[in-house]
Protein backbone atom coordinates (compact mmCIF):
# COMPACT_ATOMS: atom_id res chain seq x y z
CA UNK A 1 0.00 0.00 0.00
CA UNK A 2 1.35 3.42 -0.97
CA UNK A 3 1.59 6.05 1.74
CA UNK A 4 1.45 9.68 0.65
CA UNK A 5 2.96 12.66 2.43
CA UNK A 6 2.82 16.42 2.02
CA UNK A 7 4.58 17.81 -1.03
CA UNK A 8 7.68 19.68 0.24
CA UNK A 9 8.08 23.43 0.06
CA UNK A 10 11.20 25.16 -1.24
CA UNK A 11 12.89 25.38 2.17
CA UNK A 12 12.48 21.64 2.71
CA UNK A 13 13.83 20.95 -0.77
CA UNK A 14 16.88 23.14 -0.28
CA UNK A 15 17.68 21.44 3.02
CA UNK A 16 18.23 18.18 1.12
CA UNK A 17 21.16 19.70 -0.80
CA UNK A 18 24.23 20.28 1.41
CA UNK A 19 25.92 22.46 -1.22
CA UNK A 20 23.13 25.04 -1.00
CA UNK A 21 24.15 25.92 2.56
CA UNK A 22 27.21 27.66 1.08
CA UNK A 23 27.29 31.28 -0.03
CA UNK A 24 27.63 30.34 -3.69
CA UNK A 25 24.49 30.79 -5.78
CA UNK A 26 24.26 27.89 -8.23
CA UNK A 27 22.80 29.15 -11.51
CA UNK A 28 24.96 27.06 -13.86
CA UNK A 29 22.87 23.93 -13.42
CA UNK A 30 22.84 23.15 -17.13
CA UNK A 31 26.52 22.40 -16.68
CA UNK A 32 25.87 20.16 -13.67
CA UNK A 33 23.32 20.12 -10.87
CA UNK A 34 23.92 19.72 -7.17
CA UNK A 35 23.42 16.38 -5.44
CA UNK A 36 21.00 15.53 -2.61
CA UNK A 37 22.74 14.50 0.59
CA UNK A 38 21.36 10.97 0.49
CA UNK A 39 22.90 10.37 -2.94
CA UNK A 40 26.34 11.58 -1.81
CA UNK A 41 26.08 9.57 1.42
CA UNK A 42 25.24 6.34 -0.38
CA UNK A 43 28.15 6.77 -2.79
CA UNK A 44 30.52 7.45 0.09
CA UNK A 45 29.31 4.40 2.01
CA UNK A 46 29.59 2.22 -1.10
CA UNK A 47 33.26 3.07 -1.62
CA UNK A 48 34.06 2.53 2.06
CA UNK A 49 32.25 -0.76 2.63
CA UNK A 50 31.33 -2.53 -0.58
CA UNK A 51 34.06 -1.74 -3.09
CA UNK A 52 34.33 -5.20 -4.66
CA UNK A 53 33.97 -6.67 -8.14
CA UNK A 54 30.71 -8.11 -9.37
CA UNK A 55 29.90 -11.66 -10.37
CA UNK A 56 31.64 -13.60 -7.60
CA UNK A 57 29.63 -16.14 -5.57
CA UNK A 58 29.98 -14.46 -2.18
CA UNK A 59 27.47 -12.29 -0.42
CA UNK A 60 29.11 -8.89 -0.75
CA UNK A 61 29.76 -9.29 -4.47
CA UNK A 62 26.18 -10.44 -4.99
CA UNK A 63 24.94 -7.40 -3.07
CA UNK A 64 26.97 -5.08 -5.31
CA UNK A 65 25.55 -6.77 -8.37
CA UNK A 66 22.08 -5.99 -7.05
CA UNK A 67 23.02 -2.34 -6.58
CA UNK A 68 24.22 -2.03 -10.17
CA UNK A 69 21.10 -3.81 -11.41
CA UNK A 70 18.92 -1.44 -9.40
CA UNK A 71 20.65 1.51 -11.04
CA UNK A 72 19.73 0.14 -14.46
CA UNK A 73 16.16 -0.59 -13.36
CA UNK A 74 15.70 2.86 -11.82
CA UNK A 75 17.15 4.67 -14.84
CA UNK A 76 14.91 2.68 -17.17
CA UNK A 77 11.90 3.60 -15.03
CA UNK A 78 12.98 7.24 -14.98
CA UNK A 79 12.75 7.43 -18.78
CA UNK A 80 9.64 5.20 -18.87
CA UNK A 81 11.42 2.54 -20.89
CA UNK A 82 10.11 -0.57 -19.11
CA UNK A 83 8.86 -3.05 -21.67
CA UNK A 84 10.02 -1.18 -24.76
CA UNK A 85 13.78 -0.94 -24.31
CA UNK A 86 16.89 -1.11 -22.15
CA UNK A 87 19.38 1.35 -20.67
CA UNK A 88 23.16 1.45 -20.83
CA UNK A 89 25.23 3.27 -18.23
CA UNK A 90 28.41 5.10 -19.15
CA UNK A 91 30.81 7.84 -18.05
CA UNK A 92 29.21 10.63 -20.12
CA UNK A 93 26.73 11.27 -22.89
CA UNK A 94 29.62 12.24 -25.15
CA UNK A 95 31.16 8.78 -24.72
CA UNK A 96 27.84 6.97 -25.12
CA UNK A 97 26.97 8.84 -28.32
CA UNK A 98 30.43 8.29 -29.77
CA UNK A 99 30.07 4.58 -29.03
CA UNK A 100 26.63 4.50 -30.63
CA UNK A 101 27.80 6.28 -33.77
CA UNK A 102 30.79 3.95 -34.05
CA UNK A 103 28.42 0.99 -33.90
CA UNK A 104 26.29 2.48 -36.65
CA UNK A 105 29.43 2.78 -38.77
CA UNK A 106 29.22 -0.99 -39.28
CA UNK A 107 25.76 -0.81 -40.87
CA UNK A 108 25.75 2.54 -42.69
CA UNK A 109 26.01 2.14 -46.46
CA UNK A 110 27.13 4.39 -49.30
CA UNK A 111 24.49 7.04 -49.91
CA UNK A 112 22.65 6.65 -46.60
CA UNK A 113 21.69 10.03 -45.18
CA UNK A 114 22.07 11.32 -41.63
CA UNK A 115 20.13 14.40 -40.55
CA UNK A 116 21.86 16.45 -37.86
CA UNK A 117 20.25 19.34 -36.03
CA UNK A 118 22.40 22.47 -36.25
CA UNK A 119 21.23 23.32 -32.72
CA UNK A 120 22.92 20.27 -31.24
CA UNK A 121 25.58 19.92 -28.59
CA UNK A 122 28.73 18.70 -30.31
CA UNK A 123 28.40 15.35 -28.50
CA UNK A 124 25.48 14.55 -30.83
CA UNK A 125 27.01 16.16 -33.92
CA UNK A 126 30.67 15.25 -34.27
CA UNK A 127 30.26 11.45 -33.95
CA UNK A 128 27.73 11.41 -36.81
CA UNK A 129 29.88 13.57 -39.07
CA UNK A 130 32.56 10.86 -38.82
CA UNK A 131 30.23 8.50 -40.69
CA UNK A 132 30.89 10.45 -43.88
CA UNK A 133 33.96 8.18 -44.04
CA UNK A 134 31.57 5.25 -44.55
CA UNK A 135 29.91 7.07 -47.41
CA UNK A 136 27.04 8.63 -45.48
CA UNK A 137 25.65 11.93 -46.68
CA UNK A 138 25.06 14.60 -44.02
CA UNK A 139 21.91 16.71 -44.22
CA UNK A 140 21.61 19.69 -41.85
CA UNK A 141 18.40 20.60 -40.05
CA UNK A 142 19.05 24.33 -39.90
CA UNK A 143 18.06 26.78 -37.19
CA UNK A 144 16.32 30.10 -37.59
CA UNK A 145 19.29 32.51 -37.35
CA UNK A 146 17.16 35.10 -35.56
CA UNK A 147 15.69 32.92 -32.81
CA UNK A 148 17.80 29.78 -32.66
CA UNK A 149 14.65 27.68 -33.00
CA UNK A 150 14.49 24.60 -35.23
CA UNK A 151 11.20 24.76 -37.18
CA UNK A 152 9.69 21.35 -37.86
CA UNK A 153 9.16 22.23 -41.51
CA UNK A 154 12.94 22.50 -41.81
CA UNK A 155 13.22 18.87 -40.80
CA UNK A 156 10.68 17.75 -43.39
CA UNK A 157 12.72 19.51 -46.07
CA UNK A 158 15.78 17.33 -45.44
CA UNK A 159 14.13 13.98 -44.77
CA UNK A 160 14.06 11.42 -47.56
CA UNK A 161 13.74 7.70 -48.16
CA UNK A 162 17.54 7.54 -47.75
CA UNK A 163 17.47 8.99 -44.21
CA UNK A 164 18.74 6.48 -41.66
CA UNK A 165 19.32 8.64 -38.58
CA UNK A 166 17.99 11.92 -37.21
CA UNK A 167 20.19 13.35 -34.43
CA UNK A 168 18.86 16.27 -32.41
CA UNK A 169 18.72 17.85 -28.96
CA UNK A 170 15.38 17.49 -27.17
CA UNK A 171 16.25 20.87 -25.66
CA UNK A 172 19.16 22.99 -26.82
CA UNK A 173 21.47 23.60 -23.89
CA UNK A 174 21.87 27.15 -25.16
CA UNK A 175 18.39 28.07 -26.43
CA UNK A 176 16.31 26.22 -23.81
CA UNK A 177 13.40 25.58 -26.17
CA UNK A 178 11.62 22.20 -26.02
CA UNK A 179 11.41 20.40 -29.36
CA UNK A 180 8.27 18.39 -30.14
CA UNK A 181 10.08 15.07 -29.97
CA UNK A 182 6.99 12.99 -30.71
CA UNK A 183 6.46 14.93 -33.95
CA UNK A 184 10.12 14.57 -34.91
CA UNK A 185 10.02 10.85 -34.24
CA UNK A 186 6.88 10.35 -36.29
CA UNK A 187 8.37 12.24 -39.23
CA UNK A 188 11.58 10.20 -39.03
CA UNK A 189 9.78 6.88 -38.68
CA UNK A 190 7.59 7.71 -41.67
CA UNK A 191 10.74 7.50 -43.84
CA UNK A 192 12.21 4.55 -41.92
CA UNK A 193 14.82 6.49 -39.92
CA UNK A 194 15.96 6.11 -36.33
CA UNK A 195 15.93 9.08 -33.93
CA UNK A 196 18.84 9.81 -31.57
CA UNK A 197 17.75 12.43 -29.04
CA UNK A 198 20.09 14.23 -26.68
CA UNK A 199 17.97 14.72 -23.56
CA UNK A 200 20.67 16.23 -21.36
CA UNK A 201 19.05 19.69 -21.22
CA UNK A 202 15.51 18.31 -20.86
CA UNK A 203 15.86 15.60 -18.23
CA UNK A 204 16.60 17.89 -15.22
CA UNK A 205 13.32 19.76 -15.76
CA UNK A 206 10.54 17.44 -16.97
CA UNK A 207 9.68 13.76 -16.80
CA UNK A 208 11.23 11.81 -19.68
CA UNK A 209 8.78 9.52 -21.50
CA UNK A 210 10.47 7.54 -24.26
CA UNK A 211 7.47 5.25 -24.65
CA UNK A 212 5.06 8.12 -25.36
CA UNK A 213 7.47 9.81 -27.76
CA UNK A 214 8.43 6.59 -29.55
CA UNK A 215 12.05 7.73 -29.72
CA UNK A 216 14.65 5.07 -30.63
CA UNK A 217 17.64 6.37 -28.65
CA UNK A 218 17.64 8.85 -25.76
CA UNK A 219 20.61 9.93 -23.66
CA UNK A 220 20.99 12.09 -20.57
CA UNK A 221 23.64 12.94 -18.00
CA UNK A 222 22.89 11.79 -14.47
CA UNK A 223 25.13 14.50 -13.01
CA UNK A 224 22.74 17.07 -14.43
CA UNK A 225 19.77 15.25 -12.90
CA UNK A 226 20.89 15.44 -9.26
CA UNK A 227 23.11 12.38 -9.37
CA UNK A 228 26.72 11.27 -9.92
CA UNK A 229 28.98 12.03 -12.86
CA UNK A 230 27.70 9.39 -15.27
CA UNK A 231 25.22 9.06 -18.12
CA UNK A 232 22.35 6.90 -19.37
CA UNK A 233 21.52 5.78 -22.88
CA UNK A 234 18.08 4.30 -23.55
CA UNK A 235 17.58 2.24 -26.68
CA UNK A 236 14.52 0.45 -27.99
CA UNK A 237 14.80 -3.32 -28.21
CA UNK A 238 14.53 -3.30 -32.01
CA UNK A 239 17.13 -0.52 -32.29
CA UNK A 240 19.63 -2.49 -30.21
CA UNK A 241 18.92 -5.59 -32.32
CA UNK A 242 20.19 -3.85 -35.47
CA UNK A 243 23.64 -3.18 -34.00
CA UNK A 244 26.51 -5.00 -32.31
CA UNK A 245 27.84 -3.44 -29.13
CA UNK A 246 31.57 -2.86 -28.61
CA UNK A 247 32.23 -5.28 -25.76
CA UNK A 248 34.44 -8.38 -26.18
CA UNK A 249 33.68 -10.97 -28.85
CA UNK A 250 32.68 -13.64 -26.32
CA UNK A 251 29.93 -11.42 -24.87
CA UNK A 252 26.73 -12.40 -26.72
CA UNK A 253 25.38 -9.75 -29.08
CA UNK A 254 21.98 -9.82 -27.38
CA UNK A 255 23.43 -9.40 -23.88
CA UNK A 256 22.15 -5.85 -23.41
CA UNK A 257 23.34 -3.79 -21.59
CA UNK A 258 26.50 -5.87 -20.97
CA UNK A 259 27.49 -5.84 -24.65
CA UNK A 260 27.47 -2.02 -24.52
CA UNK A 261 29.19 -1.40 -21.19
CA UNK A 262 32.77 -1.87 -22.28
CA UNK A 263 34.98 -2.31 -19.22
CA UNK A 264 31.99 -2.23 -16.90
CA UNK A 265 30.25 0.68 -15.23
CA UNK A 266 31.24 2.82 -12.28
CA UNK A 267 29.82 0.89 -9.33
CA UNK A 268 29.83 3.89 -7.00
CA UNK A 269 28.05 5.95 -9.65
CA UNK A 270 25.49 3.16 -9.99
CA UNK A 271 24.94 3.34 -6.23
CA UNK A 272 24.28 7.07 -6.57
CA UNK A 273 21.89 6.60 -9.49
CA UNK A 274 19.94 4.07 -7.46
CA UNK A 275 19.91 6.35 -4.40
CA UNK A 276 18.16 9.14 -6.31
CA UNK A 277 14.87 7.29 -5.87
CA UNK A 278 14.78 8.43 -2.24
CA UNK A 279 14.85 12.08 -3.27
CA UNK A 280 12.18 11.57 -5.93
CA UNK A 281 9.98 9.85 -3.36
CA UNK A 282 10.47 12.82 -1.06
CA UNK A 283 9.44 15.26 -3.80
CA UNK A 284 6.42 13.19 -4.78
CA UNK A 285 5.36 12.64 -1.18
CA UNK A 286 5.21 8.87 -1.67
CA UNK A 287 6.97 5.91 -0.06
CA UNK A 288 7.01 3.76 -3.20
CA UNK A 289 9.10 4.13 -6.34
CA UNK A 290 7.13 3.64 -9.52
CA UNK A 291 6.28 5.62 -12.63
CA UNK A 292 3.68 7.67 -10.79
CA UNK A 293 6.32 8.69 -8.25
CA UNK A 294 8.62 9.85 -11.04
CA UNK A 295 5.96 11.92 -12.81
CA UNK A 296 4.73 13.46 -9.55
CA UNK A 297 8.28 14.38 -8.53
CA UNK A 298 8.94 16.16 -11.82
CA UNK A 299 5.60 17.95 -11.59
CA UNK A 300 6.78 19.36 -8.26
CA UNK A 301 10.08 20.39 -9.85
CA UNK A 302 8.25 22.14 -12.67
CA UNK A 303 5.98 24.05 -10.28
CA UNK A 304 8.98 25.38 -8.37
CA UNK A 305 10.94 26.14 -11.52
CA UNK A 306 8.28 27.91 -13.57
CA UNK A 307 8.32 31.24 -11.66
CA UNK A 308 12.12 31.35 -12.01
CA UNK A 309 11.87 30.80 -15.74
CA UNK A 310 9.16 33.46 -16.10
CA UNK A 311 11.22 36.04 -14.21
CA UNK A 312 14.39 35.37 -16.19
CA UNK A 313 12.64 35.45 -19.57
CA UNK A 314 10.76 38.64 -18.71
CA UNK A 315 13.95 40.35 -17.51
CA UNK A 316 15.87 39.32 -20.63
CA UNK A 317 13.06 40.22 -23.00
CA UNK A 318 12.36 43.64 -21.47
CA UNK A 319 15.93 44.89 -21.10
CA UNK A 320 16.74 47.20 -24.05
CA UNK A 321 20.39 46.11 -24.27
CA UNK A 322 19.78 42.36 -24.21
CA UNK A 323 18.95 39.94 -27.00
CA UNK A 324 17.14 36.88 -25.69
CA UNK A 325 18.20 33.73 -27.54
CA UNK A 326 15.25 31.43 -28.14
CA UNK A 327 11.55 31.69 -27.40
CA UNK A 328 10.35 34.95 -25.87
CA UNK A 329 7.47 33.11 -24.24
CA UNK A 330 7.74 31.46 -20.85
CA UNK A 331 5.94 28.20 -20.18
CA UNK A 332 6.12 24.54 -21.07
CA UNK A 333 7.65 25.29 -24.48
CA UNK A 334 10.99 26.05 -22.80
CA UNK A 335 12.97 25.28 -19.65
CA UNK A 336 14.71 27.65 -17.23
CA UNK A 337 17.89 27.74 -19.30
CA UNK A 338 18.06 31.33 -20.52
CA UNK A 339 20.78 32.74 -22.77
CA UNK A 340 21.27 36.38 -23.68
CA UNK A 341 23.68 38.54 -25.64
CA UNK A 342 24.39 42.20 -24.83
CA UNK A 343 24.28 44.80 -27.58
CA UNK A 344 27.80 46.09 -26.91
CA UNK A 345 29.40 44.19 -24.02
CA UNK A 346 30.99 40.77 -24.13
CA UNK A 347 29.33 37.78 -22.52
CA UNK A 348 32.60 37.10 -20.73
CA UNK A 349 32.70 40.51 -19.05
CA UNK A 350 29.13 40.16 -17.79
CA UNK A 351 29.72 36.64 -16.54
CA UNK A 352 32.73 37.82 -14.54
CA UNK A 353 30.62 40.51 -12.87
CA UNK A 354 28.35 37.82 -11.46
CA UNK A 355 31.16 35.37 -10.77
CA UNK A 356 32.98 37.91 -8.60
CA UNK A 357 29.85 38.08 -6.43
CA UNK A 358 29.90 34.30 -5.97
CA UNK A 359 27.11 33.68 -8.47
CA UNK A 360 27.73 30.69 -10.69
CA UNK A 361 26.81 31.48 -14.30
CA UNK A 362 28.95 31.22 -17.40
CA UNK A 363 29.60 32.43 -20.92
CA UNK A 364 30.64 30.77 -24.18
CA UNK A 365 29.28 28.38 -26.78
CA UNK A 366 28.34 25.63 -24.29
CA UNK A 367 29.61 23.05 -26.82
CA UNK A 368 26.90 24.25 -29.24
CA UNK A 369 29.67 25.80 -31.32
CA UNK A 370 27.88 25.45 -34.65
CA UNK A 371 24.69 26.96 -33.24
CA UNK A 372 26.57 30.06 -32.10
CA UNK A 373 28.03 30.45 -35.57
CA UNK A 374 24.57 30.08 -37.13
CA UNK A 375 23.28 32.82 -34.82
CA UNK A 376 26.03 35.17 -35.92
CA UNK A 377 27.88 35.00 -32.60
CA UNK A 378 31.58 34.54 -31.93
CA UNK A 379 31.65 31.10 -30.31
CA UNK A 380 34.57 31.97 -28.04
CA UNK A 381 32.39 34.60 -26.32
CA UNK A 382 29.07 33.04 -27.18
CA UNK A 383 26.19 33.83 -24.86
CA UNK A 384 25.66 34.67 -21.21
CA UNK A 385 23.74 31.68 -19.84
CA UNK A 386 21.68 31.41 -16.66
CA UNK A 387 20.29 27.98 -15.89
CA UNK A 388 17.98 27.41 -12.94
CA UNK A 389 16.39 24.26 -11.56
CA UNK A 390 13.73 23.59 -8.96
CA UNK A 391 15.94 24.10 -5.89
CA UNK A 392 16.87 27.65 -6.88
CA UNK A 393 14.96 30.42 -5.14
CA UNK A 394 13.32 33.61 -6.41
CA UNK A 395 15.68 35.52 -4.12
CA UNK A 396 18.67 34.06 -5.99
CA UNK A 397 17.26 35.21 -9.31
CA UNK A 398 16.70 38.71 -7.93
CA UNK A 399 20.23 38.76 -6.53
CA UNK A 400 21.63 37.90 -9.98
CA UNK A 401 19.59 40.63 -11.66
CA UNK A 402 20.60 43.21 -9.05
CA UNK A 403 24.28 42.35 -9.57
CA UNK A 404 24.10 42.46 -13.37
CA UNK A 405 21.96 45.60 -13.80
CA UNK A 406 24.74 48.16 -13.21
CA UNK A 407 26.99 46.33 -15.68
CA UNK A 408 24.26 46.18 -18.30
Secondary structure, DSSP 4 states (H G I P E B T S, - for coil): ---B-PPP-HHHHHHT-GGGGSS-EE-BGGG-----HHHHHHHHHHHHH----SS-SSHHHHHHHHHHHHHHHHHHHHTT-TTTEEEEEES-HHHHHHHHHHHHTTT--TT-EEEEETTS-GGGTHHHHGGGGGT-EEEEEPPPTTT----HHHHHHH--TTEEEEEEESB-TTT-BBP-HHHHHHHHHHTT-EEEEE-HHHHTTS---HHHHT-SEEEEEGGGTTS-S-EEEEEEHHHHHTS--SS-TTS-TT-TTGGG-TT---HHHHHHHHHHHHHHHHHHTBSS-SHHHHHHHHHHHHHHHHHHHHHHHHHHHH-TTEEEES-S--STTB-SEEEEEESSS-HHHHHHHHHTTTEE-EEE-TT-HHHHHHTT--TTTBEEEEE--TT--HHHHHHHHHHHHHH-
